Amino acid sequence: MTDGDLLQDRRQYVADSENRFVEELCELLRIPSISTRAEHAADVARAARWIAEKMRRAGLEAVEVITKEGQCPLVYGEWLGAGPQAPTVLFYCHYDVQPAFLADGWRSDPFQPVIRDGKLYARGAVDSKSHVMIQLHAVEAALAKGALPINVKYLFEGEEESSGAHILSFVREQPQKLHADYAVASDGSMPDRGQPALVYALRGIVSCELRVQGPARDLHSGHYGGNVHNPAQALCEILAQLHDENSTVTVPGFYDQVIELGETERAELAQALPWIEREWHEVTEAPQAWGESDYNLHERTGARPTLEINGIAGGYAEEGFKTVLPAQAIAKISCRLVARQEPAQILRLLADHIARLTPPTVTSELRSAGYGEPAVVLELGTAVMEAALTAYERAWGKKPLLLREGGSIPIVASFERELGLPMALMPFGYKGCGAHGPNEHVYLDMVQKGIHTMLHFYDELARQHAAAV
Ligand SMILES: [Zn+2]
C-alpha cells in the first residue's frame, strides 16, 4: 500500500465517521467544565475522565488522569508504536472553558450544543474543545487505518482559563514523561476562515500597580484645593509623560533588548497586513489607529513592546458629586514585551523612571502585580514548523500566512523554557467565533479541515524529520 492509499483510507474513515465525530464533540460540550468557578470542579473532573475514556477508545496507551489537590486534572495519553527512529511529538490542548449564562445574550443554552448554518454553538466550541476533538479524531483515524508514522504524546489541561498552575508545575517536575522531539499547541483562531495563518511569535507581559499618595487623608477641596498637590492630578501628570508625541515609550532603556525586524520578515508580515487591518476595524470600531508611525499595524501588535494603562482609580466618580481632594490615586499598568525584554528588568526600569517623574509634593510606589512572562518567538524552518505549514497548505489548498500575535500564552513559554522543544502553534478556530463571549461557535467545515490537516501533519513531520537527521 502506498502512502497515498493510506491517506485515502484515513480520509474515508473520517468521512464515514463524520456524524459520530460531531456527536462526540457535542457530548464533551455538554459538560460545563468551567475552571474559573469552584462549584464546577466536579464537572471539570468529569470532562477529564470523559477525555481519558475517549483517548483509550482512540487507541492511545498509558492513559491517565493526573490529579493534584486544589487544581484541575491534566489528561495524558501516548502511542509510541512508531519506534525509536521516528520522531515523538508532544501535543497540548485545553478542555476547560469560560463561564457562560443564557442571560449574557446567548440564543440557546450554552451547554446544549445546537447546529445552525453549519456552525456548532456552545461554550467551548472554538475555545478549545473542538481542538481537543480534532486531535483525538485525527489520531483515531490514523491508528484505525494502519499505524502512525510518528510517536505521539498528548497533554490536555483543565485550567487554562484560570490559574494554569498545575500544568506549569507538572512540566517543571516531570520533563522526562514529556520527553519529545517537537511540541504542538493546538488552540487559537485565525483571522480568516478560508486563509490559514500560523502564529510564530507571541508577546510577553509584565504588570504592576502605581500608587500615588498625597495628604494623609481625603481633604475638603475648598480648604485645601490650590495648596495641596492633588494625587489624582499628579498621577495623570506622571502617566502623561510615559509616552512621547510619537507614541513611543519614554522609559530609558525600555527598547534596549528589542530586536529590529529585518527586511525579509517585514515583507513576510506585510502579506498578512490586509487581514490584520480589516480585523482591527471590525473589532475596535475606534475612530483611528494609534501607535508608532514607523511601524504598521501588524508590526505594532506583534513586534513592538507597549506600555498600557489598564485602569485608573482615585477620588469620587460615582453618581452625584463630592468636592473631595483624594489622599491617593492608583493606576494599573502592564507592558507587552518582545524579543529579549525581561519582565523583572522592565519593571525596574519603569520604577526608576516613575521615581524620577514623581514631584516632591507627593510620594509614589510601583509594585509588581506578580505576573510576568517573556516573549516567545518560535523558530521558523524547523521540521515541526515546516510540517505544519505544508499540512495546512494541503488541507486548505492555500499557503498559510505567518503571523506575529500581540497576546501571551504561558504554556508556550513554559514548553520553550522547561523542555526546549521546537514548536508549532496549530489553531483551527476563526477570530469571529465569539470565544469568551455569548454565542460562541465553531465552523464544522473548519473542524473537518482540522482533522485532515493533522493527518497530513503526521506524514509530513515523519518526512521532514527523516530529512533533517
Ligand atoms: Zn480561552
Residues whose N, C-alpha, C, O or C-beta is under 5 A from the ligand:
A	BS01	ZN	D127
